[in-house]
């Protein structure tokens, strides 16, 4: 789900557009589940995804890049300037982490 790269990490994401509110919602099918309030129209959901991930990980929006899945629910995102261990610590509280 989180893969290390020389300049940061790659995260596998599964999105649920048109949710009641935006935010992280756990793990599903070996991917980080993210609920997005925006509809998948004109890139609105992708832009909201970038904002949600940047806020959750404490990085700038510029550090978050959609690598694949532009028009799919399953996406892969590159995040620069953060390590996999830092990302895990910010995405999951200690009680929810599983190795």
N, C-alpha and C positions, 0 to 999 in steps of 0.2 A: 504494500500500500504506500509506504514512504520509501523512496529509493534515493540514495546519496549520489550526487554528481560533483564534479570538481568545483563548481561555483555555488552550489546550494543543494536543493532537493527537487525531486519529482513526487507529486502526490496523485494517486488515483482517486477520482471524485465521482460520486453519483449524486445528481441533483434532482430535486423535486420542485419544479416551478409552480407558480400560483399557490403557494402555501399561505397560510394565515399570517405568518411572520417569518422573517429570515433568521437563519442561524444554523449552527452545527447541530446535528441530530444523531450522532453516533456512527456506527459502522454497518454497512450492508454489502454483501457480496464482495468482501475484501476491498472495499473502497470507503472513503470518508463520505458520509451522507450529509448533504447540505440542503436545507430547505430555503427556497428563494421566493419572496413575495412577488417578484416581477414575473410577467408572462414571457415566454420565449419568442419575443417579437422584436425585430430590428436590433438584436444584440443586447437587449435590456437585461435579460437573465445572466448573460455572460459578464456584463459590466457589474452587476450586483454581486455575482460570485467573486469577482476580483476584490471588491470592497469588503465582503464578509471575511474572506481569507486573510487579507491584509490586516484587518482589525484584530482578528483572532490570533494571528501570529506576531503582531507587533512590528510589521514591516510596512514599507510604503507600497502604494498601489503599483508603482512603477516596478517593484520587485517581483510582482506576480504576473506570469505570462501563461496564457492558454496555449498548450502545445498541440493537443488533439481533442476532437469531440466538439468542435464549434457548434454543430447543429444536433448533437446527441445528448442524452441524459448522462451517459458515461463519458467522463472527460479526464484528461491528464494535464496537470498544471505544474509549471516550473516556478520555483520560488528561490530567488537569490538572496545571499546574505544571512542565511540561517542554516543550522545543522539539523540533522534528523532527530537527534536527541532533544534539542531545544524545541523543535516542532512538536514532538510527542508530548513534552512537558506542558506546552501551551494548549494543545488540542484536547488532552485528556487529563482530568484530575487524577492524583495518585491512586485513588480507590478504583478507578475505571481502567487503568492500564493493565494490559496482559502481555508482558514480555515484549 
